[in-house]
Amino acid sequence: MNVSEFRVTNKSKFKLNDIKTSYTGDFNSKEDAQKHLIKNIEQMSEIQSKLYAQGKYGILIIFQAMDTGGKDSAIKHVMSGLNPQGTKVYSFKEPSAEELSHDYLWKAHKHIPERGQIGIFNRSYYEELLVVRVHNLIKNQRIPEEFITDSIWKKRFEQIKNFEKYLYENGIIPIKIFLHISKEEQKKRLLERINDKTKNWKFSESDIKERSHWDKYQQFYEEAIRETSSKSIPWFVVPADKKWFARLVISQIIIDKLEELKLEYPTLSKEQYDGLEECRKKLIEE
């Protein structure tokens, strides 16, 4: 699968409305996509072993989406083959009093993966460009008034780009994925949560309130993606009305990025190999 079609490159012409949320490429069935996903999960597991052993790069996978966009299920299914020892998932929720006492990137930096690890952000610091903006929560962030100006969002775009560039140049590679669903699909998934007793716990009345801001969220997502996508750290906008297709695309995006890093198991020096032989002999002679 060629995932370049989902990469945001021509930022000046990028429009979310131009991307068909029900698109499934050359895949016509869930079964066909599932076969490829299983292979990709196996391949991801093999490459993760090299990432962990080499300890040179860290991977930060960022998932953003509207409510019911499929972030949780994507993490559950796509990452199922990863070694938990080298994988950590962090979910961004309403900021605590402690977090509000710090700069807005502080809580994110605390959970950045170390080299050799894969970190997964279920939502992320991008919420600072989305929910904070939609609901005008900037006034609750204890920022000195002189810094809350009309240019604050433009400055935050630049700050986040610089933050990600900093991570990238220190060997922590961000992979940014936006799961793009339609308003009709969101309605369908919300009704499923209401009608299916096993999914009632997932439903919140706040989901309906947030849905009423759909157009604003779409506008601010579009702007955030456009302003923070770069050649080395692009956004991938993945059609997600069909979860089975979105999961396959996500797995391929991750594999392609890992393969770009040309990961290898560490090689030993002659002295280290000689030491192994000595240990082998001692074990055999026991």
C-alpha distance (Angstrom), angle and dihedral (degrees) to the residues before:
residue distance angle dihedral
M1 . . .
N2 3.80 . .
V3 3.80 107.1 .
S4 3.81 95.5 -178.8
E5 3.81 89.1 98.7
F6 3.81 88.6 67.6
R7 3.80 94.6 49.9
V8 3.80 115.9 102.7
T9 3.79 105.2 -126.8
N10 3.79 110.8 140.7
K11 3.80 94.8 57.1
S12 3.78 96.1 173.9
K13 3.81 90.8 62.0
F14 3.81 97.9 36.3
K15 3.80 113.5 130.0
L16 3.81 125.0 166.7
N17 3.79 90.0 -148.3
D18 3.81 89.6 62.2
I19 3.81 91.0 64.1
K20 3.79 115.9 84.0
T21 3.80 106.7 -135.5
S22 3.82 93.2 -157.1
Y23 3.82 94.1 53.5
T24 3.82 114.7 132.2
G25 3.80 102.4 170.9
D26 3.79 114.0 -149.0
F27 3.79 93.1 -16.7
N28 3.78 115.2 101.1
S29 3.79 100.5 174.1
K30 3.78 141.9 38.1
E31 3.80 90.3 -127.4
D32 3.79 93.3 57.7
A33 3.80 92.3 48.1
Q34 3.81 91.5 46.5
K35 3.81 91.8 58.5
H36 3.79 90.6 55.0
L37 3.81 91.9 44.0
I38 3.81 91.5 55.3
K39 3.80 90.1 53.4
N40 3.79 91.1 47.8
I41 3.80 92.4 50.2
E42 3.81 89.5 53.2
Q43 3.79 90.6 49.1
M44 3.81 92.1 48.1
S45 3.79 89.6 53.2
E46 3.80 91.7 52.9
I47 3.79 93.3 48.3
Q48 3.81 92.1 45.6
S49 3.81 88.9 59.2
K50 3.80 89.1 58.5
L51 3.81 91.6 45.9
Y52 3.80 90.6 52.3
A53 3.79 94.9 44.2
Q54 3.80 95.0 45.9
G55 3.80 94.3 46.7
K56 3.79 92.4 -164.0
Y57 3.81 102.8 113.6
G58 3.77 135.5 34.8
I59 3.81 122.4 -153.3
L60 3.80 123.3 -142.6
I61 3.82 113.1 -168.2
I62 3.80 112.7 -166.0
F63 3.81 119.9 -162.5
Q64 3.79 120.1 -166.4
A65 3.79 127.5 171.4
M66 3.77 144.5 138.8
D67 3.81 115.2 -88.2
T68 3.85 110.8 -65.6
G69 3.81 89.0 18.3
G70 3.81 92.2 135.4
K71 3.80 102.5 -106.0
D72 3.81 96.0 135.9
S73 3.80 95.0 46.6
A74 3.81 91.7 45.2
I75 3.79 90.8 54.1
K76 3.81 90.7 46.2
H77 3.82 96.4 49.2
V78 3.80 104.9 30.8
M79 3.79 95.6 43.2
S80 3.80 94.9 42.9
G81 3.80 93.3 107.3
L82 3.79 97.1 49.6
N83 3.79 121.9 108.7
P84 3.85 106.9 -107.2
Q85 3.82 88.4 -146.4
G86 3.79 89.2 68.1
T87 3.81 99.3 34.8
K88 3.80 132.7 75.9
V89 3.81 129.0 179.9
Y90 3.78 122.4 -157.8
S91 3.81 124.5 -174.0
F92 3.79 120.0 -154.2
K93 3.78 112.9 -136.6
E94 3.79 136.4 166.6
P95 3.82 106.3 -43.6
S96 3.79 118.2 -102.5
A97 3.80 125.0 -130.8
E98 3.80 88.9 -100.8
E99 3.81 92.2 52.2
L100 3.79 91.9 48.9
S101 3.80 88.2 55.3
H102 3.81 89.3 62.6
D103 3.79 134.8 57.7
Y104 3.80 113.7 -77.6
L105 3.81 94.8 -105.4
W106 3.80 94.3 51.2
K107 3.81 96.8 90.2
A108 3.80 90.6 47.1
H109 3.79 93.6 50.9
K110 3.81 89.9 52.9
H111 3.80 89.9 62.6
I112 3.81 101.0 40.6
P113 3.84 107.4 130.6
E114 3.77 120.1 -109.7
R115 3.80 120.7 -122.9
G116 3.79 111.6 -71.5
Q117 3.79 91.5 28.4
I118 3.80 135.2 100.4
G119 3.79 114.0 -138.2
I120 3.81 120.7 -166.3
F121 3.79 122.5 -160.2
N122 3.81 114.5 -158.5
R123 3.79 94.2 -156.8
S124 3.79 113.2 -17.9
Y125 3.77 148.0 -166.1
Y126 3.80 85.4 -48.2
E127 3.80 86.4 83.0
E128 3.80 83.5 77.3
L129 3.81 87.2 68.5
L130 3.80 94.4 42.0
V131 3.80 123.2 31.7
V132 3.82 91.6 23.7
R133 3.78 89.4 53.2
V134 3.82 96.8 41.9
H135 3.81 93.1 51.7
N136 3.81 97.2 32.4
L137 3.81 92.2 -121.3
I138 3.77 93.3 153.5
K139 3.82 88.8 98.4
N140 3.83 89.3 62.9
Q141 3.79 94.3 57.2
R142 3.79 98.2 82.9
I143 3.78 92.4 -122.7
P144 3.82 114.6 156.6
E145 3.78 108.2 -96.9
E146 3.80 94.0 -122.6
F147 3.82 89.4 66.1
I148 3.79 95.7 51.5
T149 3.77 98.1 87.7
D150 3.80 136.6 141.2
S151 3.80 88.4 -91.1
I152 3.81 96.4 55.4
W153 3.83 94.7 105.0
K154 3.79 93.0 47.7
K155 3.80 88.0 51.6
R156 3.80 91.6 49.0
F157 3.79 91.2 52.8
E158 3.79 87.9 54.9
Q159 3.81 93.6 44.2
I160 3.80 92.3 52.3
K161 3.81 92.0 46.8
N162 3.80 89.1 51.6
F163 3.81 91.6 46.4
E164 3.80 91.5 52.9
K165 3.79 91.7 45.1
Y166 3.80 88.1 52.3
L167 3.81 90.9 51.8
Y168 3.81 92.0 46.2
E169 3.80 93.2 50.4
N170 3.81 89.0 51.1
G171 3.79 93.2 54.1
I172 3.82 97.8 -97.8
I173 3.81 104.8 123.5
P174 3.82 117.7 -155.6
I175 3.82 118.2 -149.1
K176 3.81 109.0 -167.8
I177 3.81 118.9 -160.3
F178 3.80 127.4 179.5
L179 3.80 114.2 -166.7
H180 3.79 104.0 -146.3
I181 3.81 117.2 -154.2
S182 3.79 131.8 168.4
K183 3.78 124.4 -113.7
E184 3.82 88.6 -116.1
E185 3.82 91.5 54.7
Q186 3.80 91.1 48.8
K187 3.81 89.5 53.1
K188 3.80 90.0 51.3
R189 3.82 92.4 50.4
L190 3.80 93.4 46.6
L191 3.81 90.4 51.9
E192 3.82 89.2 50.0
R193 3.79 89.2 55.4
I194 3.80 90.0 52.5
N195 3.81 97.1 43.1
D196 3.82 97.9 42.4
K197 3.82 111.4 70.5
T198 3.79 90.9 -156.3
K199 3.81 88.5 59.8
N200 3.81 99.1 41.9
W201 3.79 90.8 99.1
K202 3.80 89.1 62.7
F203 3.79 93.2 58.3
S204 3.77 123.8 91.1
E205 3.78 130.0 175.9
S206 3.81 86.1 -129.2
D207 3.82 87.1 69.0
I208 3.80 88.5 67.3
K209 3.79 92.0 46.8
E210 3.79 91.3 50.8
R211 3.81 90.5 47.5
S212 3.79 89.1 60.6
H213 3.83 86.6 65.3
W214 3.81 93.1 53.1
D215 3.81 96.3 124.6
K216 3.78 93.4 48.9
Y217 3.80 91.9 49.3
Q218 3.80 90.7 49.6
Q219 3.80 90.5 50.3
F220 3.79 94.3 48.3
Y221 3.82 93.8 43.1
E222 3.77 89.5 52.1
E223 3.78 92.1 49.9
A224 3.82 94.3 44.6
I225 3.80 92.4 49.4
R226 3.79 92.6 46.2
E227 3.80 94.6 48.0
T228 3.82 98.2 43.6
S229 3.79 102.6 39.6
S230 3.80 114.3 103.9
K231 3.79 138.2 171.1
S232 3.79 94.8 -100.0
I233 3.82 96.2 33.4
P234 3.81 106.8 32.2
W235 3.76 130.3 170.3
F236 3.80 118.5 -118.3
V237 3.80 114.3 -149.8
V238 3.80 106.5 -157.9
P239 3.84 122.1 -165.0
A240 3.79 102.0 -123.2
D241 3.80 109.9 176.9
K242 3.81 85.1 103.0
K243 3.78 105.7 51.5
W244 3.79 93.0 -164.6
F245 3.78 91.1 59.1
A246 3.81 94.3 44.4
R247 3.82 90.8 53.0
L248 3.79 91.7 52.4
V249 3.80 92.4 49.6
I250 3.82 91.5 47.9
S251 3.79 91.7 51.9
Q252 3.80 91.3 50.5
I253 3.81 92.9 48.1
I254 3.80 90.1 54.0
I255 3.80 93.8 45.6
D256 3.80 92.4 49.5
K257 3.81 91.8 51.5
L258 3.80 93.1 46.9
E259 3.79 91.1 49.2
E260 3.81 90.5 51.2
L261 3.80 88.0 62.4
K262 3.83 91.1 60.5
L263 3.79 92.2 -139.0
E264 3.79 119.1 -163.1
Y265 3.77 137.3 176.2
P266 3.82 111.5 -98.9
T267 3.81 114.2 -94.0
L268 3.79 120.5 -134.6
S269 3.78 127.3 -129.4
K270 3.80 121.8 -118.7
E271 3.80 89.4 -101.6
Q272 3.78 91.1 53.3
Y273 3.81 91.9 49.0
D274 3.80 89.6 49.4
G275 3.79 88.2 52.0
L276 3.80 90.2 52.5
E277 3.79 90.5 52.8
E278 3.78 90.5 51.8
C279 3.79 90.4 51.3
R280 3.82 90.3 47.9
K281 3.80 91.4 53.7
K282 3.81 92.9 48.8
L283 3.80 91.8 50.6
I284 3.82 92.7 48.3
E285 3.81 92.4 47.5
E286 3.82 94.0 52.9
